[in-house]
Amino acid sequence: MSSTILIFLSGVLWGIMGLFVKRLTLLGFTSIEVSALRWISAAVLLLLFISVADRKKLRVKPRDLPKFAASGIFGMLALSTLLYMSMGFTSIAVADVLMYTSPIWVLISSVPLFGERLDARKIIAVLLAFLGCVFVCGLFDGGAVRVSLPGILCGLGAGVAYASYSVVGKFILRDYDSVTMTLWSSVFAGLGALFLIDVPDVAWRIIGSPVSLVYVLLIAVMCTIAPFFLYSLGLRSRAASRAAVLACAEPVTAAVISVVAGEAFHLTLAVGMALVISAIILLQTKKG
């Protein structure tokens, strides 16, 4: 399967996560708790599975642990935590748009770090993808938007955190495969998440509501382990700046799901989807 399809699929799987997150918040869990449970459960499941399936994937050099820590704590845990905090300070639309500044940060950092050439095509693709996300998230829908400095800072922080996974991942994948990267990054994200929640309290609430455990497992497997693995696999043979834009399939997927669920379809939504798809097509017109 080509790297383009792998990264695009990762964006689709990330895009459906909102369905399960919404169910958990309705059951009384906070956004921060959902974020923490996502990484804790993903880390445990990955460790159990890989310990049985292929223990060789567990082996890493001690000197490389800081890279995995950076990938997990900044590129995974910080991403979701800052994103949810931004949503609380501003709105979902503003937070999503700010998070999708990530291709811009990846593009900028990839030039000095990986020697990627900054050409007009890449710049146009990034701008199209970002503008498409603005439309998809509904900022041009005429509704009132709550904006605050903490919300803006958290949203931009989420974008930088998202970009860090792509950038640090390129370094890790020089020596390890995507399974090892996803595993150890998730382990560090899970360890960091333990400090964000009251573990005994959350555990008792899950025990009292078995359906919540089902949603947590769906988020961990379908919306965390699978997409990060696919993204890491595709990142191996895809320029970091292109990968970040391809993953912008996430907000488009979320938009489609909202339509299927019966929510209103607006012209701005269609325009945004078209802009993101145009950016993806533009990136594939020339190999690099």
Phi and psi restraints in degrees (value plus and minus 20) as a CYANA .aco file:
   2 SER   PHI     -89.4   -49.4
   2 SER   PSI     136.8   176.8
   3 SER   PHI     -82.9   -42.9
   3 SER   PSI     -52.2   -12.2
   4 THR   PHI     -80.8   -40.8
   4 THR   PSI     -67.4   -27.4
   5 ILE   PHI     -86.1   -46.1
   5 ILE   PSI     -61.6   -21.6
   6 LEU   PHI     -79.6   -39.6
   6 LEU   PSI     -67.7   -27.7
   7 ILE   PHI     -89.8   -49.8
   7 ILE   PSI     -57.8   -17.8
   8 PHE   PHI     -83.3   -43.3
   8 PHE   PSI     -62.3   -22.3
   9 LEU   PHI     -83.4   -43.4
   9 LEU   PSI     -56.2   -16.2
  10 SER   PHI     -81.9   -41.9
  10 SER   PSI     -60.2   -20.2
  11 GLY   PHI     -84.5   -44.5
  11 GLY   PSI     -58.0   -18.0
  12 VAL   PHI     -83.7   -43.7
  12 VAL   PSI     -65.8   -25.8
  13 LEU   PHI     -85.0   -45.0
  13 LEU   PSI     -59.5   -19.5
  14 TRP   PHI     -82.7   -42.7
  14 TRP   PSI     -54.1   -14.1
  15 GLY   PHI     -87.2   -47.2
  15 GLY   PSI     -45.9    -5.9
  16 ILE   PHI    -108.6   -68.6
  16 ILE   PSI     -24.6    15.4
  17 MET   PHI     -80.9   -40.9
  17 MET   PSI     -52.2   -12.2
  18 GLY   PHI     -77.0   -37.0
  18 GLY   PSI     -49.5    -9.5
  19 LEU   PHI     -80.1   -40.1
  19 LEU   PSI     -64.3   -24.3
  20 PHE   PHI     -99.7   -59.7
  20 PHE   PSI     -55.1   -15.1
  21 VAL   PHI     -81.5   -41.5
  21 VAL   PSI     -61.8   -21.8
  22 LYS   PHI     -81.1   -41.1
  22 LYS   PSI     -61.2   -21.2
  23 ARG   PHI     -82.7   -42.7
  23 ARG   PSI     -61.3   -21.3
  24 LEU   PHI     -88.4   -48.4
  24 LEU   PSI     -59.3   -19.3
  25 THR   PHI     -86.6   -46.6
  25 THR   PSI     -52.8   -12.8
  26 LEU   PHI     -87.8   -47.8
  26 LEU   PSI     -44.7    -4.7
  27 LEU   PHI    -105.8   -65.8
  27 LEU   PSI     -19.8    20.2
  28 GLY   PHI      85.7   125.7
  28 GLY   PSI     -16.8    23.2
  29 PHE   PHI    -107.0   -67.0
  29 PHE   PSI     120.7   160.7
  30 THR   PHI     -98.0   -58.0
  30 THR   PSI     144.7   184.7
  31 SER   PHI     -82.6   -42.6
  31 SER   PSI     -58.5   -18.5
  32 ILE   PHI     -85.4   -45.4
  32 ILE   PSI     -59.5   -19.5
  33 GLU   PHI     -85.0   -45.0
  33 GLU   PSI     -60.2   -20.2
  34 VAL   PHI     -83.3   -43.3
  34 VAL   PSI     -62.6   -22.6
  35 SER   PHI     -81.0   -41.0
  35 SER   PSI     -65.2   -25.2
  36 ALA   PHI     -85.2   -45.2
  36 ALA   PSI     -64.9   -24.9
  37 LEU   PHI     -81.6   -41.6
  37 LEU   PSI     -53.8   -13.8
  38 ARG   PHI     -77.7   -37.7
  38 ARG   PSI     -68.1   -28.1
  39 TRP   PHI    -100.6   -60.6
  39 TRP   PSI     -54.5   -14.5
  40 ILE   PHI     -83.6   -43.6
  40 ILE   PSI     -68.4   -28.4
  41 SER   PHI     -86.8   -46.8
  41 SER   PSI     -57.9   -17.9
  42 ALA   PHI     -84.2   -44.2
  42 ALA   PSI     -61.8   -21.8
  43 ALA   PHI     -83.6   -43.6
  43 ALA   PSI     -65.0   -25.0
  44 VAL   PHI     -83.7   -43.7
  44 VAL   PSI     -66.3   -26.3
  45 LEU   PHI     -83.6   -43.6
  45 LEU   PSI     -62.7   -22.7
  46 LEU   PHI     -84.2   -44.2
  46 LEU   PSI     -63.4   -23.4
  47 LEU   PHI     -81.7   -41.7
  47 LEU   PSI     -63.9   -23.9
  48 LEU   PHI     -84.0   -44.0
  48 LEU   PSI     -65.9   -25.9
  49 PHE   PHI     -87.3   -47.3
  49 PHE   PSI     -68.1   -28.1
  50 ILE   PHI     -91.7   -51.7
  50 ILE   PSI     -49.8    -9.8
  51 SER   PHI     -82.5   -42.5
  51 SER   PSI     -50.5   -10.5
  52 VAL   PHI    -110.6   -70.6
  52 VAL   PSI     -63.1   -23.1
  53 ALA   PHI     -97.3   -57.3
  53 ALA   PSI     -63.9   -23.9
  54 ASP   PHI    -180.5  -140.5
  54 ASP   PSI      68.8   108.8
  55 ARG   PHI     -84.3   -44.3
  55 ARG   PSI     -40.2    -0.2
  56 LYS   PHI     -82.9   -42.9
  56 LYS   PSI     -46.3    -6.3
  57 LYS   PHI     -89.6   -49.6
  57 LYS   PSI     -33.6     6.4
  58 LEU   PHI    -100.2   -60.2
  58 LEU   PSI     -37.1     2.9
  59 ARG   PHI     -98.7   -58.7
  59 ARG   PSI     104.2   144.2
  60 VAL   PHI    -159.8  -119.8
  60 VAL   PSI     135.4   175.4
  61 LYS   PHI    -100.4   -60.4
  61 LYS   PSI     115.6   155.6
  62 PRO   PHI     -71.4   -31.4
  62 PRO   PSI     -56.4   -16.4
  63 ARG   PHI     -88.3   -48.3
  63 ARG   PSI     -35.9     4.1
  64 ASP   PHI    -113.8   -73.8
  64 ASP   PSI     -26.3    13.7
  65 LEU   PHI     -78.2   -38.2
  65 LEU   PSI     -57.5   -17.5
  66 PRO   PHI     -79.6   -39.6
  66 PRO   PSI     -52.6   -12.6
  67 LYS   PHI     -86.3   -46.3
  67 LYS   PSI     -63.6   -23.6
  68 PHE   PHI     -86.8   -46.8
  68 PHE   PSI     -56.6   -16.6
  69 ALA   PHI     -83.0   -43.0
  69 ALA   PSI     -63.1   -23.1
  70 ALA   PHI     -83.8   -43.8
  70 ALA   PSI     -62.8   -22.8
  71 SER   PHI     -83.3   -43.3
  71 SER   PSI     -62.7   -22.7
  72 GLY   PHI     -97.0   -57.0
  72 GLY   PSI     -68.0   -28.0
  73 ILE   PHI     -94.3   -54.3
  73 ILE   PSI     -62.1   -22.1
  74 PHE   PHI    -109.3   -69.3
  74 PHE   PSI     -65.2   -25.2
  75 GLY   PHI    -100.9   -60.9
  75 GLY   PSI     -37.4     2.6
  76 MET   PHI    -136.2   -96.2
  76 MET   PSI     -85.4   -45.4
  77 LEU   PHI     -86.6   -46.6
  77 LEU   PSI     -68.3   -28.3
  78 ALA   PHI     -83.3   -43.3
  78 ALA   PSI     -55.3   -15.3
  79 LEU   PHI     -77.3   -37.3
  79 LEU   PSI     -77.3   -37.3
  80 SER   PHI     -88.2   -48.2
  80 SER   PSI     -57.7   -17.7
  81 THR   PHI     -85.2   -45.2
  81 THR   PSI     -67.8   -27.8
  82 LEU   PHI     -85.9   -45.9
  82 LEU   PSI     -56.0   -16.0
  83 LEU   PHI     -83.2   -43.2
  83 LEU   PSI     -66.9   -26.9
  84 TYR   PHI     -86.4   -46.4
  84 TYR   PSI     -56.6   -16.6
  85 MET   PHI     -85.1   -45.1
  85 MET   PSI     -60.3   -20.3
  86 SER   PHI     -82.7   -42.7
  86 SER   PSI     -58.4   -18.4
  87 MET   PHI     -82.3   -42.3
  87 MET   PSI     -56.2   -16.2
  88 GLY   PHI     -90.6   -50.6
  88 GLY   PSI     -55.8   -15.8
  89 PHE   PHI     -99.4   -59.4
  89 PHE   PSI     -54.5   -14.5
  90 THR   PHI    -139.8   -99.8
  90 THR   PSI    -120.1   -80.1
  91 SER   PHI    -177.1  -137.1
  91 SER   PSI     145.8   185.8
  92 ILE   PHI     -80.3   -40.3
  92 ILE   PSI     -60.9   -20.9
  93 ALA   PHI     -82.5   -42.5
  93 ALA   PSI     -69.7   -29.7
  94 VAL   PHI     -83.4   -43.4
  94 VAL   PSI     -64.2   -24.2
  95 ALA   PHI     -81.3   -41.3
  95 ALA   PSI     -63.2   -23.2
  96 ASP   PHI     -84.5   -44.5
  96 ASP   PSI     -62.3   -22.3
  97 VAL   PHI     -82.7   -42.7
  97 VAL   PSI     -64.3   -24.3
  98 LEU   PHI     -84.9   -44.9
  98 LEU   PSI     -58.0   -18.0
  99 MET   PHI     -82.6   -42.6
  99 MET   PSI     -55.9   -15.9
 100 TYR   PHI    -104.0   -64.0
 100 TYR   PSI       0.7    40.7
 101 THR   PHI     -99.5   -59.5
 101 THR   PSI     -23.7    16.3
 102 SER   PHI     -74.7   -34.7
 102 SER   PSI     -62.6   -22.6
 103 PRO   PHI     -79.5   -39.5
 103 PRO   PSI     -50.6   -10.6
 104 ILE   PHI     -87.0   -47.0
 104 ILE   PSI     -64.6   -24.6
 105 TRP   PHI     -86.7   -46.7
 105 TRP   PSI     -58.0   -18.0
 106 VAL   PHI     -84.4   -44.4
 106 VAL   PSI     -65.2   -25.2
 107 LEU   PHI     -81.0   -41.0
 107 LEU   PSI     -63.8   -23.8
 108 ILE   PHI     -84.8   -44.8
 108 ILE   PSI     -65.5   -25.5
 109 SER   PHI     -94.5   -54.5
 109 SER   PSI     -46.2    -6.2
 110 SER   PHI     -90.9   -50.9
 110 SER   PSI     -43.2    -3.2
 111 VAL   PHI     -85.1   -45.1
 111 VAL   PSI     -74.5   -34.5
 112 PRO   PHI     -97.7   -57.7
 112 PRO   PSI     -50.2   -10.2
 113 LEU   PHI    -100.7   -60.7
 113 LEU   PSI     -60.5   -20.5
 114 PHE   PHI    -138.3   -98.3
 114 PHE   PSI     -19.4    20.6
 115 GLY   PHI      51.0    91.0
 115 GLY   PSI       0.7    40.7
 116 GLU   PHI     -88.1   -48.1
 116 GLU   PSI     121.4   161.4
 117 ARG   PHI    -103.4   -63.4
 117 ARG   PSI     110.3   150.3
 118 LEU   PHI    -110.6   -70.6
 118 LEU   PSI      74.3   114.3
 119 ASP   PHI    -127.7   -87.7
 119 ASP   PSI     151.3   191.3
 120 ALA   PHI     -82.9   -42.9
 120 ALA   PSI     -54.1   -14.1
 121 ARG   PHI     -83.6   -43.6
 121 ARG   PSI     -63.7   -23.7
 122 LYS   PHI     -86.5   -46.5
 122 LYS   PSI     -61.3   -21.3
 123 ILE   PHI     -82.7   -42.7
 123 ILE   PSI     -64.9   -24.9
 124 ILE   PHI     -83.9   -43.9
 124 ILE   PSI     -60.8   -20.8
 125 ALA   PHI     -83.1   -43.1
 125 ALA   PSI     -63.1   -23.1
 126 VAL   PHI     -83.6   -43.6
 126 VAL   PSI     -63.9   -23.9
 127 LEU   PHI     -85.5   -45.5
 127 LEU   PSI     -59.5   -19.5
 128 LEU   PHI     -83.5   -43.5
 128 LEU   PSI     -64.0   -24.0
 129 ALA   PHI     -83.0   -43.0
 129 ALA   PSI     -64.5   -24.5
 130 PHE   PHI     -85.9   -45.9
 130 PHE   PSI     -64.1   -24.1
 131 LEU   PHI     -84.1   -44.1
 131 LEU   PSI     -57.1   -17.1
 132 GLY   PHI     -82.1   -42.1
 132 GLY   PSI     -60.5   -20.5
 133 CYS   PHI     -84.4   -44.4
 133 CYS   PSI     -55.7   -15.7
 134 VAL   PHI     -80.8   -40.8
 134 VAL   PSI     -64.7   -24.7
 135 PHE   PHI     -87.9   -47.9
 135 PHE   PSI     -65.9   -25.9
 136 VAL   PHI     -80.4   -40.4
 136 VAL   PSI     -59.1   -19.1
 137 CYS   PHI     -95.9   -55.9
 137 CYS   PSI     -27.9    12.1
 138 GLY   PHI      69.4   109.4
 138 GLY   PSI      -3.1    36.9
 139 LEU   PHI     -87.9   -47.9
 139 LEU   PSI     -41.2    -1.2
 140 PHE   PHI    -121.9   -81.9
 140 PHE   PSI       1.5    41.5
 141 ASP   PHI    -107.8   -67.8
 141 ASP   PSI     -24.2    15.8
 142 GLY   PHI      70.0   110.0
 142 GLY   PSI     -20.1    19.9
 143 GLY   PHI    -105.5   -65.5
 143 GLY   PSI     142.5   182.5
 144 ALA   PHI     -93.5   -53.5
 144 ALA   PSI     118.0   158.0
 145 VAL   PHI    -139.1   -99.1
 145 VAL   PSI     106.5   146.5
 146 ARG   PHI    -107.0   -67.0
 146 ARG   PSI     103.8   143.8
 147 VAL   PHI    -146.3  -106.3
 147 VAL   PSI     117.4   157.4
 148 SER   PHI    -165.9  -125.9
 148 SER   PSI     135.9   175.9
 149 LEU   PHI     -80.6   -40.6
 149 LEU   PSI     -66.1   -26.1
 150 PRO   PHI     -79.6   -39.6
 150 PRO   PSI     -58.8   -18.8
 151 GLY   PHI     -84.8   -44.8
 151 GLY   PSI     -61.8   -21.8
 152 ILE   PHI     -84.9   -44.9
 152 ILE   PSI     -64.4   -24.4
 153 LEU   PHI     -84.1   -44.1
 153 LEU   PSI     -62.1   -22.1
 154 CYS   PHI     -86.0   -46.0
 154 CYS   PSI     -60.1   -20.1
 155 GLY   PHI     -84.7   -44.7
 155 GLY   PSI     -64.8   -24.8
 156 LEU   PHI     -85.2   -45.2
 156 LEU   PSI     -55.7   -15.7
 157 GLY   PHI     -82.8   -42.8
 157 GLY   PSI     -58.0   -18.0
 158 ALA   PHI     -83.8   -43.8
 158 ALA   PSI     -58.4   -18.4
 159 GLY   PHI     -84.8   -44.8
 159 GLY   PSI     -61.8   -21.8
 160 VAL   PHI     -85.6   -45.6
 160 VAL   PSI     -60.8   -20.8
 161 ALA   PHI     -83.3   -43.3
 161 ALA   PSI     -61.8   -21.8
 162 TYR   PHI     -81.0   -41.0
 162 TYR   PSI     -62.7   -22.7
 163 ALA   PHI     -85.9   -45.9
 163 ALA   PSI     -54.3   -14.3
 164 SER   PHI     -83.8   -43.8
 164 SER   PSI     -50.3   -10.3
 165 TYR   PHI     -85.2   -45.2
 165 TYR   PSI     -60.9   -20.9
 166 SER   PHI     -87.6   -47.6
 166 SER   PSI     -63.8   -23.8
 167 VAL   PHI     -89.8   -49.8
 167 VAL   PSI     -71.8   -31.8
 168 VAL   PHI     -84.3   -44.3
 168 VAL   PSI     -55.3   -15.3
 169 GLY   PHI     -79.9   -39.9
 169 GLY   PSI     -56.7   -16.7
 170 LYS   PHI     -81.7   -41.7
 170 LYS   PSI     -56.3   -16.3
 171 PHE   PHI     -91.1   -51.1
 171 PHE   PSI     -63.5   -23.5
 172 ILE   PHI     -84.4   -44.4
 172 ILE   PSI     -61.0   -21.0
 173 LEU   PHI     -92.3   -52.3
 173 LEU   PSI     -24.5    15.5
 174 ARG   PHI     -92.0   -52.0
 174 ARG   PSI     -46.0    -6.0
 175 ASP   PHI    -141.5  -101.5
 175 ASP   PSI     -34.9     5.1
 176 TYR   PHI    -153.2  -113.2
 176 TYR   PSI     139.9   179.9
 177 ASP   PHI    -107.6   -67.6
 177 ASP   PSI     154.2   194.2
 178 SER   PHI     -86.8   -46.8
 178 SER   PSI     -48.9    -8.9
 179 VAL   PHI     -85.7   -45.7
 179 VAL   PSI     -67.6   -27.6
 180 THR   PHI     -82.8   -42.8
 180 THR   PSI     -61.0   -21.0
 181 MET   PHI     -83.2   -43.2
 181 MET   PSI     -67.3   -27.3
 182 THR   PHI     -83.4   -43.4
 182 THR   PSI     -61.0   -21.0
 183 LEU   PHI     -80.7   -40.7
 183 LEU   PSI     -78.7   -38.7
 184 TRP   PHI     -91.9   -51.9
 184 TRP   PSI     -50.3   -10.3
 185 SER   PHI     -85.1   -45.1
 185 SER   PSI     -61.0   -21.0
 186 SER   PHI     -87.3   -47.3
 186 SER   PSI     -57.0   -17.0
 187 VAL   PHI     -81.0   -41.0
 187 VAL   PSI     -66.3   -26.3
 188 PHE   PHI     -88.1   -48.1
 188 PHE   PSI     -55.0   -15.0
 189 ALA   PHI     -85.1   -45.1
 189 ALA   PSI     -61.0   -21.0
 190 GLY   PHI     -85.3   -45.3
 190 GLY   PSI     -61.1   -21.1
 191 LEU   PHI     -83.6   -43.6
 191 LEU   PSI     -62.7   -22.7
 192 GLY   PHI     -84.8   -44.8
 192 GLY   PSI     -55.0   -15.0
 193 ALA   PHI     -85.6   -45.6
 193 ALA   PSI     -46.4    -6.4
 194 LEU   PHI     -81.0   -41.0
 194 LEU   PSI     -44.8    -4.8
 195 PHE   PHI    -108.1   -68.1
 195 PHE   PSI     -23.2    16.8
 196 LEU   PHI    -117.8   -77.8
 196 LEU   PSI     -35.1     4.9
 197 ILE   PHI    -153.0  -113.0
 197 ILE   PSI     144.9   184.9
 198 ASP   PHI    -106.1   -66.1
 198 ASP   PSI      74.7   114.7
 199 VAL   PHI     -77.0   -37.0
 199 VAL   PSI     -70.0   -30.0
 200 PRO   PHI     -79.2   -39.2
 200 PRO   PSI     -62.6   -22.6
 201 ASP   PHI     -83.4   -43.4
 201 ASP   PSI     -66.3   -26.3
 202 VAL   PHI     -84.8   -44.8
 202 VAL   PSI     -59.4   -19.4
 203 ALA   PHI     -82.0   -42.0
 203 ALA   PSI     -64.1   -24.1
 204 TRP   PHI     -84.5   -44.5
 204 TRP   PSI     -56.3   -16.3
 205 ARG   PHI     -88.5   -48.5
 205 ARG   PSI     -54.3   -14.3
 206 ILE   PHI     -89.2   -49.2
 206 ILE   PSI     -61.6   -21.6
 207 ILE   PHI     -80.9   -40.9
 207 ILE   PSI     -56.9   -16.9
 208 GLY   PHI     -95.5   -55.5
 208 GLY   PSI     -32.5     7.5
 209 SER   PHI    -158.1  -118.1
 209 SER   PSI      62.4   102.4
 210 PRO   PHI     -74.6   -34.6
 210 PRO   PSI     -51.0   -11.0
 211 VAL   PHI     -84.5   -44.5
 211 VAL   PSI     -48.6    -8.6
 212 SER   PHI     -85.5   -45.5
 212 SER   PSI     -53.4   -13.4
 213 LEU   PHI     -84.7   -44.7
 213 LEU   PSI     -56.8   -16.8
 214 VAL   PHI     -82.1   -42.1
 214 VAL   PSI     -64.7   -24.7
 215 TYR   PHI     -85.8   -45.8
 215 TYR   PSI     -59.8   -19.8
 216 VAL   PHI     -81.9   -41.9
 216 VAL   PSI     -63.0   -23.0
 217 LEU   PHI     -86.7   -46.7
 217 LEU   PSI     -56.5   -16.5
 218 LEU   PHI     -85.0   -45.0
 218 LEU   PSI     -62.4   -22.4
 219 ILE   PHI     -83.6   -43.6
 219 ILE   PSI     -62.0   -22.0
 220 ALA   PHI     -86.4   -46.4
 220 ALA   PSI     -65.6   -25.6
 221 VAL   PHI    -103.8   -63.8
 221 VAL   PSI     -74.7   -34.7
 222 MET   PHI     -99.7   -59.7
 222 MET   PSI     -53.5   -13.5
 223 CYS   PHI    -131.9   -91.9
 223 CYS   PSI     -17.0    23.0
 224 THR   PHI    -149.7  -109.7
 224 THR   PSI     -86.3   -46.3
 225 ILE   PHI     -81.5   -41.5
 225 ILE   PSI     -72.0   -32.0
 226 ALA   PHI     -81.8   -41.8
 226 ALA   PSI     -71.9   -31.9
 227 PRO   PHI     -87.2   -47.2
 227 PRO   PSI     -58.4   -18.4
 228 PHE   PHI     -87.0   -47.0
 228 PHE   PSI     -55.0   -15.0
 229 PHE   PHI     -86.0   -46.0
 229 PHE   PSI     -66.3   -26.3
 230 LEU   PHI     -83.2   -43.2
 230 LEU   PSI     -61.4   -21.4
 231 TYR   PHI     -84.7   -44.7
 231 TYR   PSI     -63.5   -23.5
 232 SER   PHI     -84.4   -44.4
 232 SER   PSI     -59.6   -19.6
 233 LEU   PHI     -84.7   -44.7
 233 LEU   PSI     -63.2   -23.2
 234 GLY   PHI     -91.1   -51.1
 234 GLY   PSI     -50.7   -10.7
 235 LEU   PHI     -85.6   -45.6
 235 LEU   PSI     -45.4    -5.4
 236 ARG   PHI     -78.6   -38.6
 236 ARG   PSI     -57.9   -17.9
 237 SER   PHI    -137.6   -97.6
 237 SER   PSI       0.5    40.5
 238 ARG   PHI    -151.7  -111.7
 238 ARG   PSI     115.4   155.4
 239 ALA   PHI     -76.1   -36.1
 239 ALA   PSI     120.4   160.4
 240 ALA   PHI     -77.6   -37.6
 240 ALA   PSI     -59.6   -19.6
 241 SER   PHI     -86.2   -46.2
 241 SER   PSI     -57.6   -17.6
 242 ARG   PHI     -89.6   -49.6
 242 ARG   PSI     -60.8   -20.8
 243 ALA   PHI     -80.0   -40.0
 243 ALA   PSI     -62.2   -22.2
 244 ALA   PHI     -82.3   -42.3
 244 ALA   PSI     -56.6   -16.6
 245 VAL   PHI     -94.4   -54.4
 245 VAL   PSI     -59.8   -19.8
 246 LEU   PHI     -80.3   -40.3
 246 LEU   PSI     -55.0   -15.0
 247 ALA   PHI     -90.6   -50.6
 247 ALA   PSI     -26.4    13.6
 248 CYS   PHI     -90.1   -50.1
 248 CYS   PSI     -16.8    23.2
 249 ALA   PHI     -83.5   -43.5
 249 ALA   PSI     -38.2     1.8
 250 GLU   PHI     -77.8   -37.8
 250 GLU   PSI     -75.5   -35.5
 251 PRO   PHI     -86.7   -46.7
 251 PRO   PSI     -48.7    -8.7
 252 VAL   PHI     -86.4   -46.4
 252 VAL   PSI     -64.0   -24.0
 253 THR   PHI     -80.9   -40.9
 253 THR   PSI     -64.7   -24.7
 254 ALA   PHI     -80.3   -40.3
 254 ALA   PSI     -57.2   -17.2
 255 ALA   PHI     -86.9   -46.9
 255 ALA   PSI     -63.2   -23.2
 256 VAL   PHI     -82.4   -42.4
 256 VAL   PSI     -63.0   -23.0
 257 ILE   PHI     -81.9   -41.9
 257 ILE   PSI     -59.3   -19.3
 258 SER   PHI     -84.2   -44.2
 258 SER   PSI     -55.0   -15.0
 259 VAL   PHI     -88.5   -48.5
 259 VAL   PSI     -64.9   -24.9
 260 VAL   PHI     -80.5   -40.5
 260 VAL   PSI     -54.1   -14.1
 261 ALA   PHI     -96.2   -56.2
 261 ALA   PSI     -22.1    17.9
 262 GLY   PHI      81.6   121.6
 262 GLY   PSI     -15.7    24.3
 263 GLU   PHI     -97.7   -57.7
 263 GLU   PSI     137.3   177.3
 264 ALA   PHI     -84.3   -44.3
 264 ALA   PSI     123.4   163.4
 265 PHE   PHI    -123.7   -83.7
 265 PHE   PSI     102.6   142.6
 266 HIS   PHI    -130.8   -90.8
 266 HIS   PSI     138.5   178.5
 267 LEU   PHI     -79.9   -39.9
 267 LEU   PSI     -58.7   -18.7
 268 THR   PHI     -82.0   -42.0
 268 THR   PSI     -52.6   -12.6
 269 LEU   PHI     -85.0   -45.0
 269 LEU   PSI     -65.2   -25.2
 270 ALA   PHI     -83.4   -43.4
 270 ALA   PSI     -62.1   -22.1
 271 VAL   PHI     -82.7   -42.7
 271 VAL   PSI     -64.5   -24.5
 272 GLY   PHI     -81.3   -41.3
 272 GLY   PSI     -65.3   -25.3
 273 MET   PHI     -80.2   -40.2
 273 MET   PSI     -61.3   -21.3
 274 ALA   PHI     -84.2   -44.2
 274 ALA   PSI     -58.6   -18.6
 275 LEU   PHI     -87.0   -47.0
 275 LEU   PSI     -62.8   -22.8
 276 VAL   PHI     -85.0   -45.0
 276 VAL   PSI     -64.8   -24.8
 277 ILE   PHI     -82.7   -42.7
 277 ILE   PSI     -58.2   -18.2
 278 SER   PHI     -82.6   -42.6
 278 SER   PSI     -59.3   -19.3
 279 ALA   PHI     -83.9   -43.9
 279 ALA   PSI     -60.7   -20.7
 280 ILE   PHI     -85.5   -45.5
 280 ILE   PSI     -63.7   -23.7
 281 ILE   PHI     -83.8   -43.8
 281 ILE   PSI     -61.2   -21.2
 282 LEU   PHI     -80.5   -40.5
 282 LEU   PSI     -58.4   -18.4
 283 LEU   PHI     -88.3   -48.3
 283 LEU   PSI     -40.7    -0.7
 284 GLN   PHI    -115.4   -75.4
 284 GLN   PSI     -19.8    20.2
 285 THR   PHI     -95.5   -55.5
 285 THR   PSI     -33.9     6.1
 286 LYS   PHI    -172.7  -132.7
 286 LYS   PSI     112.3   152.3
 287 LYS   PHI     -95.3   -55.3
 287 LYS   PSI     126.0   166.0
